[in-house]
Every structure is written in structure tokens, then in C-alpha cells.
Amino acid sequence: MFNIATGLAIWCSEAMTLALVLFVAWRHNVRNEAYLYWGFGFLLTGIGFAMISLRGQIPSVLSIEAGNAIALLGQSAWVAGFLALEHKRIEWWALLPPVIWLAGIFLPWVNDDYSNRVVLYNLASATGATALAMAVAAGDMRRERTRVKLMGVFVIQGCLCFGSALTMALTLPSEIDATNLAGASAMASAFLLTIAFAFTCRLIMERSERHLRALTLTDALTGVLNRRGLLGYFGAIQERAHIEQRQVAVMLFDLDHFKRVNDRFGHQSGDAVLTAFARMARQYIPNNIFGRMGGEEFAAFADVADQTEAEAIAEAIRTEFCRLPVSTGEAIVPATVSIGIALASSIEANIDKLISAADRALYAAKGAGRNCTVTFGEAETAAPAPATPDNTAGELVPTVDDQVEALRRMGQLSRAG
């Protein structure tokens, strides 16, 4: 005969240990409510099974009705934990396991027969395993492949519990056989839950690693990509432009007179302007390939059909930023942006040349009076950057005014009317 009391004692000890570990993890990161729910899940399961193991020593209403209900409520807490992990609200079906148990246990033909009680418990537990699989599936299955394995464990547990219930309902075993079958099913479920806990730990570790990687690629102030993160997307943009036979555009944005904003309104106001611009501008950039290069300078990569599309994106950002009221609580901060654009074919696109050309275009936009857009087409982008003045050779270098006037003649300068 299976010693169910020993098995329950082992599981209770394991459940209490895991509950303690999860409560400590929650205390370390109280914002993650999943740890709290999971901790309560193991705590309730441990308490419930402890009450079941005391059958004959405590009133049956505590060891049978209440003990099993508390153990099944632990499954509901686990479901709530997986939903909380995805920042989703707790669904009503999370409470189905204890509800099913309480709805059936007080029926005389169930309460008075041990085999029927085991069948009812396994059906409720199978429902709980199904709810757990549904909660796990609520996350991003494509990016988090461990979820597939975790969901598989809960599906197996659900099939095990349902199969055990169906077997007992069809074979009508004796109380001894029912006890052995119930004990074996309980231990198998406990083993599967241990595996599920290991997969859950792996899932959280993978998510933490992704979060840390994202932090290294994100600007802390504005929440957009930093320089490193932005440059990492260039290859994908170039490849997509090649497949769709489009051009690659690099746009550089520089907030006008930003030092005056800091000096007049304070650095907190300057930070508010940076954040407002980043939040607004990224909405206009396809696929949000937009980031902060440093200071008050931002950049965006995009694949465009032609120069007109690139200028339309830039001008939409520039005009919208002019109208955007940046409030600091005490005053409305006026701000504008100058934009430089460089274009190249997908085959000729080189990140260093494009950024250098966009920087020269931005420099020309500043020289043209700011709050405007200057575009360098493929020819200007492919041309080498003007050399610095060589005093010994006495070479003449075009001035900013000369460059601006040339751009006006070519129709590559866009500015507010």
C-alpha cells in the first residue's frame, strides 16, 4: 500500500521551502507581484496537504473538505502569479479548481465515497493545470520559448489528473487501490510541479537578461535607443531597403539653442524638452528606429522610397515639435529643431558616410537659421566631406553661407514659412 502520509509530508516540506524562497524574492523586488502569488500558492498547497495528511487526527471537515480546497486554492494563486507576470488582471477562471471541489464535495454520493472524492479532486486539479497552461500562454510565446516547455508541463499534468480520474471512474477500484492510484498521481503531479518551477525560474532569468540587454541599448532619460542600440539596427534597415528596392535615410536632429533652455529654465526643464521631443518624434519614424546620439542630438534610420518621403517625415517632426507645448510646471518652454538628412541606395549605404553627410546637412541647417531641414541626396552623400582649411597650402574651403546658398538653389532646404 502506498504510504500517502509520507509522500504528503515530503511534498509539504518542499512546498514550504519554495514558498519561503519566493517570499524572500518578493521582498527583494516588491514590484513583482508574481513572486508573492507563487509564494502563497506553495504556502497554501503545503498547508492544504498537511491538513489532508492529518486525516483521522483532526475533524474530517478540516482534513477533507477544507484541506483539499486550500490545496486547490494554491493552484489558483499560481495562475494569478503567471497573469501578474504579464501585468494582466486576475481572471475568474483562476478560481475554478477550489470552486469545482467545493461544488461537488458536499454531494452525499461523493462525500461518502473515497474513490469519488479522489475523482473529484483530480478533475479539479486537471482544471487548475489547464488554467495554468492558459495563463502561461498569455505571454509572448515567440520570444520566450521556455513558455512552450512550461505550458507543456502543465498540459501533461492536466492529462495525468484527468486520466487518473477517468480510470478510477471506469474501474471503480477498492479503497486500497484508489489510495495507491491517488498517491501515485499526487507524487507525479508534485514532480511535474517541481519541473514547472525550474522552467519558471529559467523564464524569469531569460527575461531579466533581456531586460539588462535592453538597458544597455536604451537612453535612461528619454527611453529611446542610445547610440549603441541605434547603430545596431542599421544592418536590418539596409537589408530591408535592399529587398524592397528602397533608399536608406539617416536623419540627424539637433534641438536649437538648447544651452539657452538649460540656462534660462534649468536643467530639469531641459530634460523635459528632451523627453518630450523623443516621445513625439519616435511616433513618426517607421519601426521606431530612433535614438539619442548624445546631448541634444537625436538620430533616426529609415528605408524610404525617395527624398520626398524622407523630407516628409522630417518636416512632420519639425512642424509638430514647433507646436508642441513643453510645460515645466512654471512656464511653457519654446523649442525648435534643426534636421539634416542623408540618403543613399541600399547597395552604396555606408553608416559612417551617411552619418557624416547627415551631420554636414545638419550643420548647413544650423547655418541657414535653424528650425529647418536640409537634405543631401545620393550624390552629396557619396561626395567626400570638405577638407579642413590647410593654411600651408592656402586652399579655400566653401563657407557655411556658400553651402546654404547652393542648397537653396538645388531646392534641398526646407524651413518654416
N, C-alpha and C positions, 0 to 999 in steps of 0.2 A: 504494500500500500504506500502511495506517495505521501511523504511527510510534509503536508502542506504548511504546517506551523513553522517548520524550519525554513522552507522556501520563502514564506512571507516575512520572516524575521530578517533574512538576508536582504530581501528587496527593500524592506523598511529602512534598514541601515544604509543601503546605497542611496535611497531617495532622500533621506535626511542629510546625508553628506553633500549630495548635489544641490539641495536646497540652500545649505549654508554657503556653498561656493557661489551660487547665483546671487544670494543676498549681499555677499561681500562685493561681487562685481557691480551690483546695482548701487551700492554705497559709493563706489569709486566713480560711477557715471550715472548720477540720478536722473539724467535726462532720458536715458534709455529705459523706458518702462518695460521693455520686453524681458529684461533680466528679472524684474520684480514679479511679473506674471509667471514666468517659468519657475522662479523660486517658490512661489505659492503653489504652483502645480505639483512640484515634487513634495512640498510640505504636506499638502492635502492628501496626496496619494499615500505618503508614508503614514500619516495619521489614520487614514481610512483602512489600510491593510493591517495596521497594528490593532485596530478595533476588531477587524474580522478574525484575526488570529486569537483573540481573547474570547471567542465564542464558547459559551458554557461557563465562563467565569464572570461575564457581565451580562446584563439583560439582553435578550435576543434583539429587541428593537434597536439597541445600540450596535451590537455586533453584526447584525444582518442588514436591516433597513438603513440605519444611519451610516454604518461603516462603508458599505458599498456606494452609497450616494456621495459620501465625501471623497472616496477614491475616484469616482467618475467626475466629480466636480474638478478634480485635479486636471483631468483631460481638457475640460473647458478652459481652465487657466492657461494651459499650454496653447490652445487655439488662440486665446486672447493675446498671448505673447507674440505669436507669429504675425498676427494682424497689427499689433503695435510696432513690430519691427519695420513694417511698411507704412507706418503712420496712418493706418486705416482704423475706422471706428469698429468697435466690437459688434459683431452681428448676432442676431437672435439665435441662429442655429448653433452657436458655440455652446449653448446650454442644453442641447438636446440629450447628451449622454445621461446626466442625472435626472432629467425630466422623464426620459423613457423608463428609467429604473423605477422612479417613484410612481409613475403611472401604472406600472404593472405589478409591483411587488405586493400591493395590498389586495390583489385578487386572491381569493381563497385557494384556488387550484394552483396558483403559483407560489404563494407564501408557504403552503403546507408541504410542498414537494421540493426536495433539494435539487433534483435534476432540472426542474422547471426554473428554479431560481438561477442556476448556472446558465441555462439557455438565455434567460432574460438579460443577465449581466453581460454575456458575450455579445448579444445583439446591441446593447447599449454601448459596449466598448467598441464594436465594429463601427457604429455611428460616429463615435469620437475619433477613431482613426481616419474615417472618411473626412470629417470636419478638419482634422489636422492636415490632410493632403490638400484640401481646398484652400486652407489658409496659406500653406507653403506655395501653392500655385498662384497666389495673388501677387507674388513678387515678379521680378524680371527673370524669367526662365532662360532667356537667350544669353544675357550677360553673366548670370550666376548659374553655371552649370551644376554646381553642387546641389542646387534645389531639385534637380531631376532625380538625383540619387536619394535625397531626403524624402521626396514625395513617394518614391518607390518603396522605401522602408515602411511608410505609413499605409500604403496600399497593401503591401504584404501582410502587415499587422491586421488590417481590416478583413482581408480574405481569411486569415487564420482564425480570427474570432468568429466570423460568420460561418466558416466551415465547421468549427467546433460546435457551434450552436445547432447547425443543421444536422450534424452527425448524431448529437445527443437526442434531438427531436425525432429522428428517424429510427434510432436503435433502441431508445428507451432503456439505457443501461441501469444496472443496480447502483445503489448509493456508493459502494466502494469503487466501481468502475467510473462512475461520474466524478468522484473525488480525484481519482488518478488523472482522468482526462482534463478536469478543470485545473489541477495543479500543473500538468504539463503545458497547457495552454497559457496559464499565467506566467510560468517561467520563460516560455518562448516570447511572450509579449514583453516581459521585462528585458530580455536580451535584445530584442529589436529596439526598444526604447533607449537602451544604452548606446546602440549603434546610431540611432537618430540623434542622440545628444552629441556624439562625436562629430557627425556631419554638420550639426548646428554650429558647433564651435568652429569647424572649418569654414562654414559660410560666413560667420562673423569675422574671422581672421582675414578672409579674402576681401570682404567689404572694407575692413579697416585699411588694408594695403592699398586698395583703390582710392580710398579717401586721402591717404597720405600722398599718393602719387598726384592726385588732383590738387592738393595743397601746394606741391612743388611747382605746379604749372599754372597756378592761379594768383592773380594780384590780390593781396589781402585787403586793400582798401576798397577797390571798386567791384571785386568779384568776377571780373573778366579775366581772360588769359593774360599771363605775363609774357615777357619777350620770349622766354624759352618755350612756353606752351604754344605760342602763336607760330613760331618758326617751325615747330614740329608738324604743322598742318600744311605746309607749303607743298610737299610732295603729293599729298592727296588732291589738292586743288589743281596742281599741274596735270596729274593723271586724268582727273575728270574732264578738264578742259581739252585734253588731247582726244579723249574718247568722243566727246560731244562736238569737237572741232570748234572750240571757242577760244577766246583770248584770256590770258591771265592778267589780272589787275591788282596792283598794290596801291593802297591808299594810305597816306600819312595825314594825321590830324594833329594840329597844334593849337591849343587854346590861346587866344590873343590876349596879350598884356596880363598874363596870369600872375606875374610878380606883383602887379598893382593890386590885383584882387586880394592877394595874401596881405599886402601892406595896409590896405585900406580897411578890409573887413575881417582880417585874421585868418590864421591857417585852418581853423575849423570850417570857415566859410569856403576856403579854397578846396578843402576836401569834399565839401558838399557839392561844389561845382563839378569836380572830377567825377564823383559818383553819379550825379545827375546826367552828365554827358555820356558816360559809359552805359548807363541803363537805357538811355534813349537811343544811342547810336547803334548798339548791337541789334536792335529790333529791325534795322533796315539792311543789315548785312546778311546775305544768304548763308544759311547754316551757322550763323553766329561765329564765323571765323574772324573774331575781333578781339584785340587785346591792347594792353597798355605797355608801351615800349619803355617808359620811364618818365618821371616828372609829369609834365602836362602834355606829353606826346603819346598818341594812340596810333594804331595801325589796323588795317583790315586786308584780308586776301579774298579774292572772289574770281570766279570764272564768268566772263561776260561775253555777250555776242559782239559788241563793238565799243568804241569810245563813247558813243551816246549813252549806252546803258550804264557804263561806269560813272559818267558825269551825272546822270540822273540820280543814281544812288547817293553820290557825294553831295549834290545840291539839295536833295531831300533832307539829309542830315544837317547840312549847314543852315538851311532856312528854318527847320524845326527848332534847332538849338537857339537861334536868334529869338524865337517866340517863347522859348521855354522859360517860365518863371522859376528861378532858383532862389527859394526862400531860405534864409538862415535864422528865421525867428524874429529878427530885428529889422531886416531890410531885404529887398529884392536885389540880388547881385546881377548886374548886366554882364553878359559874356557872349563872345563870338568865337568862331573857329576858322582857321585857315586850313586849306586842304591841298595836298599835292598828290597827283595820280600818275602812275607809270604803267604802261601797257606793253605786253609782248605776246608773241604767239606761243602756244604751248610747247613747241619744239625749241624755240630760242629762249624761253623763260629761264632766267638765272636769278636766284634770290638776291644775291649781292648786287647785281646790276640793277634789278628792279627797285630795291630799297634805295640805292644810291640815286637813281633817276627820280624816284618819288621825293626824295629829300631835296634834290635840286628844284623840283617843281614846287615844293612847299616853300623853299627859300624865295622863289620868284613870287609866290602868292603873298608872302610877307612884304616883299618889296613893292608889290602892287597896291599896298594899302591895307592888307589883311581883310578878313571876312570875305574871302573869295576862293575860288577853286582854279588851279592851274593843272593842265593835263599834258603829259608827254606821251606822244604816240610811240609806235614801234621804232620809228626812225630815231627819235630823240633818245629813247631808252637805249638803243643799240650804240649810239654815239658815245665815245669816251667822255668822261667827266672833264670839264675845263681844268687845265693845269693851274696850279697856284702861281702867282706872279714870280717870275725869275728876274731878280734885279740885275744879275750879272749879264744876262742875255738881253735885257731890255725889252722882253716881249710884252705886248699889250694883251690884256685879258678883258673880255666884254664885261661891262659893269652890270649891276642888277637892273638899272634903268634900261640899258640896251636889251637885256633879255626880256624884260616885261614888254617893251615896245614891239619886239619881234613876235612875242606870243600873241599880243593883241592883233597884229596883222594876220597871224595864222588862225585866229579865232579860237585859241585854246585857253582863253582866260574867261572865267565865269565869275561874276560877282554880283552883289546886291545892287539893285537899281536905285 
